[in-house]
Amino acid sequence: MARGAKRIRAKVPRGRTAARSSAAARRPKASHPAGSAQGRAVQAPSVAPPRHDAPSTDELREAYAVHPVATAITYDGVIAYTNDAFDQALGLTPGEAAGRPLAALLPPLDGEFPLPRPGTVRSYRTQIEGITTRVDLSAAHAPGRGDPSRLLATAILHPSLPDSDTAAHQALLVLSRELSEARAEDQITQALARALEVLFPSRSFCIRLVDPQTMALTTLYARGRLRAQARSRMALRRAAIEKTGLSRQALEAGGILVTEKDEPLFERCEAATAVPLAVGGQLFGIVNLEYEQGAPGSPQADGQLLHQVANHAALGVRNLRSLEELTYLKTYLEGLIEHANALIAVANRGLEVIVWNAALVRLTGFAKDEALGRTLFARVPPEESGRLEDTMLRGFAGESMDGLELRLLRKDGGEVRVAINTAPIRNAAGDVEGVVAIGQDLTLVRSLQAAAEHAERLAGIGRLVAGVVHELNNPLTAVNMYSDALVEKLAASGHDPADVDKLRAIREGGQRIQRLARDLVTYAKPTGGRTEPVEMAGVLEEAARLAKPALKESSAVVERDLEEVPPIEGNRPSLVQVFVNLIRNAAQAVPAGGRVKLSMHRSGEKVRVVVADDGAGMDLDAAGHAFEPFYTTRPGVGIGLGLPIVQGIVERHGGKVELETVPGKGTTVTVTLPVKRDAS
C-alpha cells in the first residue's frame, strides 16, 4: 500500500502500548554536538525551578513522545525532535527525520516557507504522498545563551480530506448510495466490502451481520484466511460496547464475548480492531479490520474512519431490516384480510373501493378488478344508497357504526343481505383517509331462523297429531276388538261370506290405522342417548311403513333384498328416522311407477344398507352440496336438513354415509354401520 493511504488514517494516533525507556534511547544525537543549541534543546526549558509535584524532564519527554497530535520541534527550520504520531504520519522510523529541514521534508504547496515571528502561529499547506495536510508553526526564541535571532518552532500536522474528489470521500458517498438502494443483506455486505477494500487496502476484514433480537449470525463475508473456530467467535471490546450504548447483558446472553482487547480472527494477523454496527442500542453486526506484520495502517490510525463506515453500514442494515419488517407485515395483513371469513371492504374519501376481499368475491360474484376503483354505490341497490351514504359520511367524520344491515347486489342479478360494522381509518396525522366495513353474510342466519320457525311449526303439528292419535286410539281399539269378535261369530254361524269379508276389511283397516298411530308416536318421541341391540330388518320395515304416503304419492314400488345380518348397537328411533328420510327422498326422486330398492347384507364387521332409486339423479355440483345444511334441490318442498340429519345420526353410531348418483339413472345412498361386538 502507498504511504499516503496509511498516513491519512494515522492522523490521530491513540498512543503506544509500551512506553519508551528513556529519551536518550529514543533520539540519535550524532548530528548535534552537546554544546550546540540543538543539543541543549533536549534539556528542560528555562523555567522556574520545579516544585516537588512537578513532572520530571523524562516524564515530559515521554508525554511528548506519545502525544496523539503529530508534532515536530525545529531550530531555525531544522527538525530536532519528533513524536511517534509525526513519524507514523510520514511513514518514518523514530528519529529518521532529525537533522532534516522541515521545508524540504514538507514543502509548501504554494508560496514560500512561512517564518513565524516569536509568539505567533503561521500555517501552510503541503502534501504527504498526495494527501493534503495543514502544518501549523508556532515560534519562540531559542532558550539558552545562543544567538537571540535563532528560533525554536513547533510544527503540528493536520492531515485532512478537504477535497470532494478524494478517495475516502468518494468511497463514503458511494457506500451511502448503495446502502440506500440495497434490498437484501447480501447487497449490504457487498457494498460494505467494496468500501472497505477502497478505504483500507492491504488489510484483512470480516463482515458479520446478526439478528438484533437473538444475536444469531445471518451473513458472513471475510477477506483473508480465518483461523480455526474464528467463524463462530464474535467478540467486542468493553469500551466499544459502552461507546455505542449497547447492553452488555443482552450481548452476552446472545453469545457475544465481551473482552478488554480485540483479538485477530485471521491467520498471520497480529493486530485487530472490531467495530459494532449499532443503532439505537441494537447490534446489527460487527466489522473486524486486521493487520499483518509490516502491513500499512493500525487500529489507532484507522479507528476514526472505520467508525464512520460502521455508522453508515449500521444505518443501512437497520433501514433494510425495518423495510423487510414492514414488507412482511404488509404482506401478512393483506393475506389476513384477503382470506378472512368475514366480508371486508375499504373505501377512500372518494368512496372508491380500494379493498375487496375474497369473501366478498364469493358472495357477490364480482371479481376484484370489477370492484376496485369503482364507486361503492355500484355494489348496492339504488334504494340502499341513502343509508350507505349516511354511514360513510359518519365514518369520515370519525364515527364507528355497528350492526347496520344492507343489501348487496350479486353479479347474477340477485341480492344478498349482510350486516356490517364500520370504522374510520386514520393516517399518521390522525386524519380520516378511509372507512373499513367488516360484514357478515346474513343468508345463513336468515335460513336458520326460517328453519327454526319451520321446526317450531312442525313441533306444534306434532303435538297436535300426538293428541289426535291418543284420542283415536281408544275408539280404534274398540273397533278392532268388536270387528274381530264379529268376524269369528259370523264365520262360525255360517253367515254370508261376503259380509264376513267386509268385517275382516274393517278389522284390517282399524289395525293398520292403529299401527300407523303407534309408529308416529314412536318416531316423535325424544330419542335420548339410550342404545340397545337393534335388528335392522325391523327398522327398515318400520321406515317403509312410515314413508308409505310418499311412496303412494309417486306410485313407487318398493323392492327388498334383505339378507339376515347380526344386530347393531344403536338407538332404534334415530335409525328409523334415518331410513324414513332416505326412503322419502328416493320416493320423491322417482317418476310415477318408479322403483325404490332396499338391500342389506353383511360386509365383515359391518352392515351395509343401500337405498337406491331409478330417478333422474343429480348433477355433480348438487351432489357435492347434498350434505350441506339448508341445501335443497326442491325449494319450497324441503328445507335441506334431511341428509345432514342422516349423516349426523349415522356418524354418532360409528358409521358413514356415501352417496353415488348418475344423472338420468338414479341415486344410491349406502349406510354402513358396525355390528354389535358380541353378536355372532
Secondary structure as UniProt FT lines:
FT   HELIX           3..8
FT   TURN            9..10
FT   HELIX           23..26
FT   TURN            30..31
FT   TURN            34..35
FT   HELIX           37..40
FT   TURN            41..42
FT   TURN            52..53
FT   HELIX           57..65
FT   STRAND          71..75
FT   TURN            76..77
FT   STRAND          78..82
FT   HELIX           84..90
FT   TURN            94..99
FT   HELIX           102..105
FT   STRAND          121..128
FT   TURN            129..130
FT   STRAND          131..141
FT   TURN            148..149
FT   STRAND          151..159
FT   TURN            164..165
FT   HELIX           167..181
FT   HELIX           185..199
FT   TURN            201..202
FT   STRAND          204..210
FT   TURN            212..214
FT   STRAND          217..223
FT   TURN            228..232
FT   STRAND          235..237
FT   HELIX           238..243
FT   TURN            244..245
FT   HELIX           248..253
FT   TURN            254..255
FT   STRAND          257..259
FT   TURN            267..268
FT   STRAND          269..279
FT   TURN            280..281
FT   STRAND          282..292
FT   TURN            293..294
FT   HELIX           299..339
FT   STRAND          343..348
FT   TURN            349..350
FT   STRAND          352..356
FT   HELIX           358..364
FT   HELIX           368..371
FT   TURN            372..373
FT   HELIX           376..379
FT   HELIX           382..384
FT   HELIX           385..396
FT   TURN            397..398
FT   STRAND          401..409
FT   TURN            411..412
FT   STRAND          415..426
FT   TURN            428..429
FT   STRAND          432..441
FT   HELIX           443..492
FT   TURN            493..494
FT   HELIX           497..524
FT   TURN            528..529
FT   STRAND          532..534
FT   HELIX           536..546
FT   HELIX           548..553
FT   TURN            554..555
FT   STRAND          557..562
FT   STRAND          568..570
FT   HELIX           572..589
FT   TURN            592..593
FT   STRAND          595..603
FT   TURN            604..605
FT   STRAND          606..613
FT   HELIX           620..624
FT   TURN            625..627
FT   TURN            629..630
FT   TURN            636..637
FT   HELIX           642..652
FT   TURN            653..654
FT   STRAND          656..662
FT   TURN            663..665
FT   STRAND          666..675
FT   TURN            677..678
//
